[in-house]
Amino acid sequence: MTSTDVLFERLAEHRRETEAMSLRTLFENDPQRFARFSVTLDDLLFDYSKTHVTPETIELLAALARAADVEGRRDAMFAGEKINVTEDRAVLHTALRADADAVIRVDGEDVMPEVRAERARAARFADGVRSGALLGATGERFTDVVNIGIGGSDLGPAMAALALAPYVQKGLRGHFVSNVDGAHINDTLRGLDPTRTLFLVASKTFTTQETMANAGAARRWLVGGLGEAAVGAHFAAISTNVEAVEAFGVSAERMFRFWDWVGGRYSIWSAIGLSLMILIGPKNYEAFLGGAREIDEHFRTAPLEENIPALMGLIGIWHRNVCGYDTHAVLPYDQRLARFPAYLQQLDMESNGKSVTLDGAPVKRKTGPIVWGEPGTNGQHAFYQLLHQGTNVVPTDILLGAVPHEHVGDQHAMLIANGLAQGEAFMTGRTTEEAAAILRTAGRNEDEIAALSPHKTFPGGRPTCTLAYRTLDPRTLGRLIALYEHKVFTQGAIWGINSFDQWGVELGKELANRLIPIVKGEAGAENLDASTRGLVAHLQKLRG
Ligand SMILES: O=P(O)(O)OC[C@H]1O[C@](O)(CO)[C@@H](O)[C@@H]1O
């Protein structure tokens, strides 16, 4: 048995000893509970007191992190070691937001001069679009920026452009096309004017089927409107694959590079963020990077017991491996974070949805949970019923911003009150006796009370972590993303998996490529399994 196995066993035993104690009791027994189980970092507050942890739980979890050498692995990542072993790559999204004078080496070479130079090029381009120095082929100013990408080349900029809408320059609109479904590009282009539209083709590999198909469609649309000669002025590309970009016909000065040591789901900090940089401006984009840098510094230096992303990861381990909860809901009480749960799905599930350890052996325990969520208060009227009374316990993260960008009556107070109320309700629940007492006060008779009170009982004890911040500005968005990145890192290190590859997406891609000619009727279906063959035949019949 390894030292981590021993600690997992001790955690299981500790869980058995403490499970019966309700969250209510934990609060009653310890007036210092909130102070004990919350951490602040400037305006940011991470409150994990509404989870079933005691000082001993945190001690054991921190010991587990130390036994798994989370700190050593963290330092190896920041130092540019090739911790993505299956792809033989460094993992250095942190270099993209590092200090101005940082020196970070990969294979002995300082990558920072190139990082800075490429960001400066992107900033010049963004400024050119924003100021009107860079115009379309007919001399019009760009008003619409269409990012064409998918996964990490879409979710980050799309999520962030919505989150930072108050910072978008007036007169500029961002659009994000990802799905290979032609409806997506079609609906986006409808209503756009080619003379004022700039396309950014964003793809790390520049081979991704969806992106290449959509880029081709955009090119045809533009050529249809303005002719072939206009392509150069209306397209830019972001990729690690110089040759493929050139082959697509984008000139070198319209190509923005990043490097194989930036994972797709960690690439918002690279030129993949160009659409965001154009929309909010290089200065705001720098503040966004700066926010992430603050969290990097905190993650690198704070002791595990006061380290917010490490604690987020450890509490996630507690919920996943010790309490046995399968999913994790992220509930931002901040409408502009509507796409944040989707962004985190890729970050967390593509990183930690793994079944083998770094050396290829089967994992000994469950890895990444299913991550999902919707902004509050919308989710309250959809799936919270299950969160409160369902048979699955779902740990939640509630995100709360103190200061809104706009003041619409007293709606912000209503929003915050709802977020706080849900955390409180998840925690305290309502006993059957309490439900009965409320019914009695409402004048119900004893038969009605007996019939109704079980339905009006809330088990409570449903764990919540709350992240509160001043306002959703570029710096804060950078901090929030980096917190979750390092949370995912902490968990991957404890599970001993590679959080930086994504081989699990390959099989579906291969099979789709094999099926395209079959679906088009250009190849026979005889080698397919009976179900897929039957489905192809049915769809072909419907397609006529
Ligand atoms: O940027 P690319 O190379 O087009 O890849 C897009 C996405 O596809 C994936 O490889 C998964 O299919 C993601 O990891 C990545 O973010």
The ligand as an SDF file (V2000), in Angstrom:
LIG
                    3D

 16 16  0  0  0  0  0  0  0  0999 V2000
   -7.7760   23.8830  -31.3450 O   0  0  0  0  0  0  0  0  0  0  0  0
   -8.0580   22.6230  -32.0900 P   0  0  0  0  0  0  0  0  0  0  0  0
   -6.7970   21.9120  -32.4970 O   0  0  0  0  0  0  0  0  0  0  0  0
   -8.9470   22.8870  -33.2770 O   0  0  0  0  0  0  0  0  0  0  0  0
   -8.7960   21.6230  -31.1250 O   0  0  0  0  0  0  0  0  0  0  0  0
  -10.0560   21.9450  -30.5880 C   0  0  0  0  0  0  0  0  0  0  0  0
  -10.3970   21.0720  -29.4230 C   0  0  0  0  0  0  0  0  0  0  0  0
  -10.4180   19.7180  -29.8020 O   0  0  0  0  0  0  0  0  0  0  0  0
   -9.9070   18.9060  -28.7480 C   0  0  0  0  0  0  0  0  0  0  0  0
   -8.7000   18.3960  -29.1450 O   0  0  0  0  0  0  0  0  0  0  0  0
  -10.8500   17.7970  -28.3950 C   0  0  0  0  0  0  0  0  0  0  0  0
  -11.3640   17.1980  -29.5090 O   0  0  0  0  0  0  0  0  0  0  0  0
   -9.7540   19.8560  -27.5680 C   0  0  0  0  0  0  0  0  0  0  0  0
   -8.8220   19.4430  -26.6670 O   0  0  0  0  0  0  0  0  0  0  0  0
   -9.4360   21.1200  -28.2600 C   0  0  0  0  0  0  0  0  0  0  0  0
   -9.6120   22.2300  -27.4300 O   0  0  0  0  0  0  0  0  0  0  0  0
  1  2  2  0
  2  3  1  0
  2  4  1  0
  2  5  1  0
  5  6  1  0
  6  7  1  0
  7  8  1  0
  7 15  1  0
  8  9  1  0
  9 10  1  0
  9 11  1  0
  9 13  1  0
 11 12  1  0
 13 14  1  0
 13 15  1  0
 15 16  1  0
M  END
$$$$
